[in-house]
Amino acid sequence: MMSRRLFIAHSLLAACGLSFAGPALAQTAPTKIRFTLDWKFEGPATPYLVAVDKGYYKDEGLDVSVDPGNGSVDSVNRVASGTYDIAFADITALIKFRDNKENAAVKAVLMVYDAPPNSIVTLKKAGIAKPKDLEGKTLGAPATDASWAVWPIFAKANGIDVSKVKIENIGFPVREPMLAQGKVDAVTSFYFSSFFNLKANGVADDEITWLLMRDFGVEVYGNAIMVNPKFAEANPKAVAGFVRATIKGLQETIKNPDAAIKSLMTRNQIVAEATELQRLKMALDRNIVTAESKANGLGSVDTARLARSIDQIALTMDFKAKPKPEDIFDAQYLPPKEQRGVP
């Protein structure tokens, strides 16, 4: 009797042009996520592309699109406006953005650059061996550059008389060419970006030098994954899934960067693979894999350090509504520590 009923059901569905799919009919479409980087498809962007190619996002029920960015300030604005759901951007830019209570309550949910790559990049012939040497020099800085956002903290921490430093507002495309040509004495930059761009402008490796701001009293963290608040409220499981998948992409990239770089090269075929692989390894070794991330797992922050970094920012600007660490970083989406280990 039961088989006859099933036969009739199948026949009716077939007559309507449908199929008897059973549980498959309950499957939902993947959640679309628009993800913006802070910059171009270069070596450090590899972990996210690995997460796409390995199906880590897909396994979490996500359909993730990854777009290049135009600096951290722009990326924060992109995610705050809702143009993008998730962004990879500098946390200092986020802290300054959150000073305005009218701005969207964007929060970071995954720290990537435990040690930020913010730096002053220069050439040996400029004679800048320590922070105070910048006095009497010309510093080139793009307005939306993440390292430029940290410059006031760096200057304050090292007693630099900023009135003695000439600031040249320059665009990203001309930053390294102007330094190579001697039109500026130094630039604000992520060191691994300027190093290779200067090489491409004919500057010898041993002529390039930099001052990592983290080595000179700057407590701030670097780039993090941050989320639009409306998207997070409506899609908490998707945010947690994105974080889990991104951590897997980071772990896979750390384990085998030589293989991982292939995911980048399929998106940017005009760059040299050897260059981007070296850039990626520099970011992994100096910014992502640190003593802190080894001890505490990828993605977390030390709340006390984050508080100190906010206090440092307060030394260089007048906060209208000084944010607290919990206003900036939300750890609820992180998986357990044992799942966030450094390979």
ZATI-602640 format. One record per residue (C-alpha): residue number from 1; chain; x, y, z. Coordinates in steps of 0.001 Angstrom, whole numbers, always signed. Layout:
<NUM,'A',<X,Y,Z>>;
...
This chain:
<1,'A',<+0,+0,+0>>;
<2,'A',<+2814,+2374,+995>>;
<3,'A',<+4771,+1706,-2200>>;
<4,'A',<+1644,+2449,-4242>>;
<5,'A',<+1270,+5831,-2431>>;
<6,'A',<+4915,+6709,-3125>>;
<7,'A',<+4431,+5755,-6762>>;
<8,'A',<+1418,+8078,-7013>>;
<9,'A',<+3373,+10904,-5286>>;
<10,'A',<+6246,+10510,-7726>>;
<11,'A',<+3833,+10496,-10646>>;
<12,'A',<+2116,+13693,-9495>>;
<13,'A',<+5473,+15478,-8986>>;
<14,'A',<+6693,+14326,-12369>>;
<15,'A',<+3505,+15589,-13975>>;
<16,'A',<+4234,+19000,-12475>>;
<17,'A',<+7820,+18942,-13737>>;
<18,'A',<+9234,+18497,-10203>>;
<19,'A',<+11421,+15866,-8555>>;
<20,'A',<+10976,+14041,-5261>>;
<21,'A',<+14120,+15365,-3564>>;
<22,'A',<+13254,+14632,+69>>;
<23,'A',<+15597,+16434,+2516>>;
<24,'A',<+17355,+18278,-295>>;
<25,'A',<+14285,+20485,-620>>;
<26,'A',<+15106,+21929,+2814>>;
<27,'A',<+18595,+23086,+1819>>;
<28,'A',<+19124,+26849,+1993>>;
<29,'A',<+21160,+29033,-303>>;
<30,'A',<+24625,+30041,+938>>;
<31,'A',<+24961,+33384,+2691>>;
<32,'A',<+26629,+35886,+398>>;
<33,'A',<+29458,+37908,+1962>>;
<34,'A',<+31106,+40881,+281>>;
<35,'A',<+34656,+41044,+1647>>;
<36,'A',<+37072,+43898,+967>>;
<37,'A',<+40809,+43829,+1499>>;
<38,'A',<+42776,+46883,+2546>>;
<39,'A',<+44944,+46808,-556>>;
<40,'A',<+45700,+44981,-3788>>;
<41,'A',<+45967,+41259,-4449>>;
<42,'A',<+49499,+40909,-3088>>;
<43,'A',<+51219,+38221,-1020>>;
<44,'A',<+49565,+38979,+2346>>;
<45,'A',<+46096,+38548,+802>>;
<46,'A',<+46817,+34874,+149>>;
<47,'A',<+45129,+33283,+3227>>;
<48,'A',<+41665,+34552,+2237>>;
<49,'A',<+42046,+33321,-1319>>;
<50,'A',<+43207,+29942,-14>>;
<51,'A',<+40040,+29802,+2110>>;
<52,'A',<+38022,+30379,-1071>>;
<53,'A',<+39909,+27837,-3193>>;
<54,'A',<+40013,+25145,-507>>;
<55,'A',<+36273,+25490,+39>>;
<56,'A',<+36605,+26562,+3683>>;
<57,'A',<+34057,+29355,+3268>>;
<58,'A',<+31778,+27122,+1227>>;
<59,'A',<+31897,+24466,+3955>>;
<60,'A',<+30514,+27106,+6338>>;
<61,'A',<+27590,+27799,+4027>>;
<62,'A',<+29110,+31021,+2694>>;
<63,'A',<+29509,+32481,-767>>;
<64,'A',<+32407,+34920,-314>>;
<65,'A',<+33586,+37442,-2900>>;
<66,'A',<+36973,+39093,-2255>>;
<67,'A',<+37770,+42545,-3658>>;
<68,'A',<+40951,+44645,-3459>>;
<69,'A',<+40965,+47822,-1372>>;
<70,'A',<+42384,+51323,-1425>>;
<71,'A',<+43803,+51743,+2071>>;
<72,'A',<+42465,+50977,+5537>>;
<73,'A',<+40525,+54199,+6046>>;
<74,'A',<+38584,+53513,+2859>>;
<75,'A',<+37996,+49874,+3845>>;
<76,'A',<+36599,+50880,+7242>>;
<77,'A',<+34228,+53274,+5489>>;
<78,'A',<+33227,+50561,+3034>>;
<79,'A',<+32174,+48150,+5774>>;
<80,'A',<+30579,+50876,+7900>>;
<81,'A',<+28397,+52025,+5009>>;
<82,'A',<+27268,+48481,+4256>>;
<83,'A',<+28840,+48504,+795>>;
<84,'A',<+30797,+45520,+2129>>;
<85,'A',<+29823,+43112,+4899>>;
<86,'A',<+33328,+42352,+6135>>;
<87,'A',<+36642,+44157,+5755>>;
<88,'A',<+40324,+43595,+6412>>;
<89,'A',<+41667,+46891,+7716>>;
<90,'A',<+43910,+48563,+10272>>;
<91,'A',<+42456,+48627,+13781>>;
<92,'A',<+43812,+52125,+14502>>;
<93,'A',<+41683,+53450,+11644>>;
<94,'A',<+38715,+51688,+13256>>;
<95,'A',<+39435,+53173,+16690>>;
<96,'A',<+39496,+56679,+15241>>;
<97,'A',<+36320,+55975,+13271>>;
<98,'A',<+34496,+54805,+16408>>;
<99,'A',<+35265,+58099,+18182>>;
<100,'A',<+32196,+59522,+16454>>;
<101,'A',<+29069,+58126,+18134>>;
<102,'A',<+27080,+58733,+14965>>;
<103,'A',<+29256,+56307,+13028>>;
<104,'A',<+28259,+52683,+12629>>;
<105,'A',<+29351,+50440,+15513>>;
<106,'A',<+31828,+48416,+13444>>;
<107,'A',<+33873,+45934,+15471>>;
<108,'A',<+36897,+43757,+14772>>;
<109,'A',<+36303,+40033,+15261>>;
<110,'A',<+39643,+38470,+14281>>;
<111,'A',<+43122,+39946,+14749>>;
<112,'A',<+45463,+39054,+11886>>;
<113,'A',<+48522,+41308,+12281>>;
<114,'A',<+49394,+40809,+15935>>;
<115,'A',<+52556,+42815,+15232>>;
<116,'A',<+51594,+45578,+12788>>;
<117,'A',<+53742,+46227,+9704>>;
<118,'A',<+53412,+50008,+10157>>;
<119,'A',<+56772,+51566,+9431>>;
<120,'A',<+58846,+54463,+8212>>;
<121,'A',<+60622,+53311,+5071>>;
<122,'A',<+63711,+55128,+3865>>;
<123,'A',<+66990,+54702,+2009>>;
<124,'A',<+70328,+54479,+3792>>;
<125,'A',<+71641,+57536,+1976>>;
<126,'A',<+68964,+59649,+3721>>;
<127,'A',<+70751,+59082,+7037>>;
<128,'A',<+67646,+58092,+9011>>;
<129,'A',<+68779,+55449,+11486>>;
<130,'A',<+66511,+56366,+14414>>;
<131,'A',<+63206,+58231,+14819>>;
<132,'A',<+64717,+61605,+15777>>;
<133,'A',<+66670,+61580,+12498>>;
<134,'A',<+63397,+62402,+10727>>;
<135,'A',<+63639,+65978,+11985>>;
<136,'A',<+64721,+68225,+9148>>;
<137,'A',<+63572,+65635,+6583>>;
<138,'A',<+60611,+65347,+4210>>;
<139,'A',<+58160,+62529,+4951>>;
<140,'A',<+55831,+61354,+2184>>;
<141,'A',<+52479,+59975,+3322>>;
<142,'A',<+49251,+58998,+1543>>;
<143,'A',<+46276,+60395,+3458>>;
<144,'A',<+44550,+56997,+3780>>;
<145,'A',<+47696,+55013,+4603>>;
<146,'A',<+47426,+52924,+7795>>;
<147,'A',<+50983,+53785,+8836>>;
<148,'A',<+50284,+57498,+8415>>;
<149,'A',<+47403,+57050,+10879>>;
<150,'A',<+49930,+55751,+13429>>;
<151,'A',<+52528,+58453,+12712>>;
<152,'A',<+51390,+60823,+15515>>;
<153,'A',<+51769,+58004,+18069>>;
<154,'A',<+55215,+57100,+16737>>;
<155,'A',<+56283,+60765,+16817>>;
<156,'A',<+54956,+61265,+20348>>;
<157,'A',<+56524,+58067,+21696>>;
<158,'A',<+59928,+59052,+20329>>;
<159,'A',<+59964,+62770,+21107>>;
<160,'A',<+59996,+63865,+17464>>;
<161,'A',<+59422,+67587,+16972>>;
<162,'A',<+56809,+67293,+14218>>;
<163,'A',<+57227,+70980,+13350>>;
<164,'A',<+60664,+70032,+12041>>;
<165,'A',<+59333,+67305,+9740>>;
<166,'A',<+57949,+68415,+6391>>;
<167,'A',<+54942,+66302,+5427>>;
<168,'A',<+54274,+65703,+1751>>;
<169,'A',<+50784,+64376,+991>>;
<170,'A',<+51377,+61911,-1835>>;
<171,'A',<+49344,+59200,-3562>>;
<172,'A',<+50040,+55490,-3253>>;
<173,'A',<+51159,+55091,-6915>>;
<174,'A',<+53947,+57683,-6563>>;
<175,'A',<+55039,+56899,-2996>>;
<176,'A',<+57984,+54624,-3774>>;
<177,'A',<+58990,+56345,-7051>>;
<178,'A',<+59280,+59656,-5167>>;
<179,'A',<+61408,+58012,-2481>>;
<180,'A',<+63590,+56319,-5079>>;
<181,'A',<+64060,+59646,-6878>>;
<182,'A',<+64966,+61485,-3670>>;
<183,'A',<+61908,+63752,-3802>>;
<184,'A',<+61097,+62666,-233>>;
<185,'A',<+63480,+61309,+2401>>;
<186,'A',<+61137,+58693,+3850>>;
<187,'A',<+57556,+57418,+3552>>;
<188,'A',<+54948,+55882,+5808>>;
<189,'A',<+54131,+52378,+4653>>;
<190,'A',<+53781,+48706,+5400>>;
<191,'A',<+57439,+47722,+5092>>;
<192,'A',<+56711,+44677,+2943>>;
<193,'A',<+54884,+46824,+420>>;
<194,'A',<+57520,+49508,-12>>;
<195,'A',<+60440,+47058,+0>>;
<196,'A',<+59332,+45357,-3198>>;
<197,'A',<+57998,+48507,-4816>>;
<198,'A',<+61371,+50171,-4296>>;
<199,'A',<+63138,+47162,-5798>>;
<200,'A',<+60856,+47499,-8811>>;
<201,'A',<+62050,+51112,-9072>>;
<202,'A',<+65666,+50019,-9309>>;
<203,'A',<+66699,+50421,-5664>>;
<204,'A',<+69150,+47808,-4372>>;
<205,'A',<+68039,+45588,-1487>>;
<206,'A',<+70834,+46709,+819>>;
<207,'A',<+69949,+50388,+303>>;
<208,'A',<+66409,+49934,+1684>>;
<209,'A',<+65818,+50247,+5413>>;
<210,'A',<+62872,+50822,+7710>>;
<211,'A',<+61875,+51656,+11261>>;
<212,'A',<+59136,+49305,+12456>>;
<213,'A',<+56888,+51373,+14679>>;
<214,'A',<+56226,+48394,+16966>>;
<215,'A',<+59956,+48400,+17803>>;
<216,'A',<+59809,+52030,+18870>>;
<217,'A',<+57151,+52204,+21558>>;
<218,'A',<+53983,+51815,+19486>>;
<219,'A',<+51592,+49377,+21215>>;
<220,'A',<+48857,+49306,+18591>>;
<221,'A',<+47748,+46167,+16833>>;
<222,'A',<+47673,+45941,+13055>>;
<223,'A',<+45071,+44762,+10565>>;
<224,'A',<+42037,+42811,+11626>>;
<225,'A',<+38846,+41345,+10217>>;
<226,'A',<+35944,+43702,+11000>>;
<227,'A',<+32211,+43393,+10405>>;
<228,'A',<+29290,+45646,+9584>>;
<229,'A',<+27102,+45675,+12748>>;
<230,'A',<+23790,+45170,+10936>>;
<231,'A',<+25199,+42199,+9047>>;
<232,'A',<+26610,+40707,+12271>>;
<233,'A',<+23289,+41092,+14071>>;
<234,'A',<+21360,+39466,+11241>>;
<235,'A',<+23945,+36764,+10475>>;
<236,'A',<+25888,+35769,+13632>>;
<237,'A',<+26423,+32190,+12427>>;
<238,'A',<+27775,+33460,+9111>>;
<239,'A',<+30257,+35736,+10907>>;
<240,'A',<+31438,+32870,+13124>>;
<241,'A',<+31753,+30674,+10037>>;
<242,'A',<+33739,+33328,+8206>>;
<243,'A',<+36115,+33597,+11165>>;
<244,'A',<+36583,+29817,+11382>>;
<245,'A',<+37212,+29497,+7657>>;
<246,'A',<+39647,+32434,+7634>>;
<247,'A',<+41639,+30869,+10475>>;
<248,'A',<+41848,+27654,+8449>>;
<249,'A',<+43111,+29695,+5498>>;
<250,'A',<+45756,+31300,+7722>>;
<251,'A',<+46833,+27944,+9116>>;
<252,'A',<+47061,+26367,+5667>>;
<253,'A',<+49104,+29321,+4395>>;
<254,'A',<+51483,+29179,+7365>>;
<255,'A',<+52006,+25444,+6835>>;
<256,'A',<+52791,+25696,+3133>>;
<257,'A',<+53192,+29241,+1768>>;
<258,'A',<+54854,+27947,-1420>>;
<259,'A',<+51676,+26108,-2369>>;
<260,'A',<+49320,+28741,-978>>;
<261,'A',<+50728,+31520,-3169>>;
<262,'A',<+49171,+29798,-6204>>;
<263,'A',<+45758,+31052,-5041>>;
<264,'A',<+47023,+34604,-5292>>;
<265,'A',<+48658,+34162,-8670>>;
<266,'A',<+45400,+33074,-10297>>;
<267,'A',<+43945,+36480,-9343>>;
<268,'A',<+46932,+38658,-10166>>;
<269,'A',<+48967,+37298,-13028>>;
<270,'A',<+50884,+40523,-13666>>;
<271,'A',<+52972,+40234,-10479>>;
<272,'A',<+56058,+38065,-10001>>;
<273,'A',<+55345,+34931,-7991>>;
<274,'A',<+58773,+34976,-6305>>;
<275,'A',<+58210,+38553,-5168>>;
<276,'A',<+54744,+37904,-3733>>;
<277,'A',<+55895,+34700,-2054>>;
<278,'A',<+58691,+36584,-308>>;
<279,'A',<+56270,+39360,+658>>;
<280,'A',<+53874,+36752,+2077>>;
<281,'A',<+56613,+35050,+4085>>;
<282,'A',<+57711,+38386,+5529>>;
<283,'A',<+54160,+39063,+6730>>;
<284,'A',<+53801,+35567,+8160>>;
<285,'A',<+57144,+35597,+9984>>;
<286,'A',<+57052,+39141,+11377>>;
<287,'A',<+53407,+40115,+11697>>;
<288,'A',<+51140,+37076,+11968>>;
<289,'A',<+53231,+34407,+13687>>;
<290,'A',<+54442,+36097,+16881>>;
<291,'A',<+55215,+34980,+20421>>;
<292,'A',<+51754,+36188,+21404>>;
<293,'A',<+49869,+34370,+18647>>;
<294,'A',<+51815,+31184,+19396>>;
<295,'A',<+50847,+31420,+23055>>;
<296,'A',<+47252,+32577,+22686>>;
<297,'A',<+46239,+31251,+19282>>;
<298,'A',<+45563,+33097,+16043>>;
<299,'A',<+42984,+35855,+16060>>;
<300,'A',<+42748,+36964,+19692>>;
<301,'A',<+43860,+40187,+21375>>;
<302,'A',<+45243,+41067,+24791>>;
<303,'A',<+42583,+43404,+26207>>;
<304,'A',<+45149,+45241,+28352>>;
<305,'A',<+47371,+45908,+25342>>;
<306,'A',<+44392,+47057,+23288>>;
<307,'A',<+43473,+49459,+26093>>;
<308,'A',<+47032,+50818,+26151>>;
<309,'A',<+46950,+51316,+22398>>;
<310,'A',<+43739,+53328,+22708>>;
<311,'A',<+45431,+55400,+25415>>;
<312,'A',<+48344,+56027,+23026>>;
<313,'A',<+45969,+57238,+20356>>;
<314,'A',<+44427,+59538,+22957>>;
<315,'A',<+47832,+61216,+23363>>;
<316,'A',<+47718,+62366,+19756>>;
<317,'A',<+44062,+63304,+19294>>;
<318,'A',<+41193,+64645,+21378>>;
<319,'A',<+38651,+61858,+21665>>;
<320,'A',<+35052,+63021,+21738>>;
<321,'A',<+33849,+59597,+22842>>;
<322,'A',<+36944,+57530,+23628>>;
<323,'A',<+36098,+53912,+22796>>;
<324,'A',<+36755,+51042,+25185>>;
<325,'A',<+38395,+47753,+24121>>;
<326,'A',<+34975,+46054,+24061>>;
<327,'A',<+33751,+48719,+21620>>;
<328,'A',<+36541,+47772,+19221>>;
<329,'A',<+37010,+44004,+19468>>;
<330,'A',<+34347,+41317,+19850>>;
<331,'A',<+35791,+37885,+20671>>;
<332,'A',<+32481,+35992,+20643>>;
<333,'A',<+32952,+34728,+17098>>;
<334,'A',<+36358,+33136,+17721>>;
<335,'A',<+36505,+29335,+17886>>;
<336,'A',<+38170,+27694,+20928>>;
<337,'A',<+41900,+28265,+21380>>;
<338,'A',<+42736,+24675,+20435>>;
<339,'A',<+41295,+25334,+16976>>;
<340,'A',<+43334,+28521,+16512>>;
<341,'A',<+46836,+27148,+17013>>;
<342,'A',<+49791,+28223,+14900>>;
<343,'A',<+50872,+25205,+12819>>;
